[in-house]
Amino acid sequence: MARKPISGTDLSWIILEELRQDGMSPAGIAIVSGRKRTDWRVVVEARSRHYMQGDGTRRLAAIEKRLQSVYSLAD
């Protein structure tokens, strides 16, 4: 199935909202970047890394993997 194109900003908001639904309240965590439209990653800002320990890191990785199968970055 083809991936839906989405802007990096919208994708960042989706990730932040999913983290908030899980009880995390990150500030400026989800930044989406990629060299290609189909090759994107979530980057955690240095000042926000203390929010991402243990379960938070695993949860973010699961969200990222699931969304990578659904979305590609728009031009």
C-alpha positions as CSV (number, residue, x, y, z in Angstrom):
1,M,0.0,0.0,0.0
2,A,1.3,3.5,-0.9
3,R,2.2,5.8,2.0
4,K,0.3,9.0,2.5
5,P,2.3,12.2,2.0
6,I,2.3,14.4,5.0
7,S,4.3,17.5,6.1
8,G,7.0,17.1,8.7
9,T,5.1,19.6,10.9
10,D,1.9,17.7,10.8
11,L,3.7,14.5,11.5
12,S,5.5,16.0,14.5
13,W,2.1,17.1,15.9
14,I,0.7,13.6,15.5
15,I,3.7,12.2,17.4
16,L,3.4,14.7,20.2
17,E,-0.3,14.1,20.6
18,E,0.2,10.3,20.8
19,L,2.9,10.8,23.5
20,R,0.5,13.1,25.4
21,Q,-2.2,10.5,25.2
22,D,0.2,8.1,26.9
23,G,0.6,10.5,29.8
24,M,3.9,12.1,28.7
25,S,4.1,15.8,28.4
26,P,7.2,16.4,26.3
27,A,8.2,19.9,25.3
28,G,9.7,20.2,21.8
29,I,10.5,16.5,21.4
30,A,9.2,15.5,18.0
31,I,11.2,16.8,15.2
32,V,10.9,14.9,12.0
33,S,13.8,14.9,9.5
34,G,14.8,12.9,6.5
35,R,17.0,12.8,3.5
36,K,14.3,11.2,1.4
37,R,10.5,11.3,1.6
38,T,10.3,7.7,2.7
39,D,13.3,7.8,5.0
40,W,12.4,10.0,8.0
41,R,13.3,9.8,11.7
42,V,12.2,11.4,14.9
43,V,14.9,13.5,16.5
44,V,14.8,14.3,20.2
45,E,16.2,17.7,21.2
46,A,19.0,17.6,23.8
47,R,17.1,19.7,26.3
48,S,14.1,17.3,26.1
49,R,16.0,14.0,26.4
50,H,15.4,13.6,30.1
51,Y,11.7,13.1,29.2
52,M,12.6,10.1,27.1
53,Q,13.9,7.5,29.5
54,G,13.1,3.8,29.5
55,D,9.4,3.3,28.6
56,G,9.3,6.7,26.9
57,T,12.1,5.8,24.5
58,R,10.4,2.5,23.7
59,R,7.0,4.1,23.2
60,L,8.5,6.8,20.8
61,A,10.3,4.0,18.8
62,A,7.0,2.1,18.5
63,I,5.1,5.3,17.3
64,E,7.8,6.1,14.8
65,K,7.8,2.5,13.4
66,R,4.1,2.5,13.0
67,L,3.9,5.9,11.4
68,Q,6.8,5.2,9.0
69,S,4.6,2.4,7.5
70,V,1.7,4.9,7.0
71,Y,3.3,8.2,6.0
72,S,6.0,9.6,3.8
73,L,7.2,13.2,3.9
74,A,5.6,15.6,1.4
75,D,7.8,17.7,-0.8
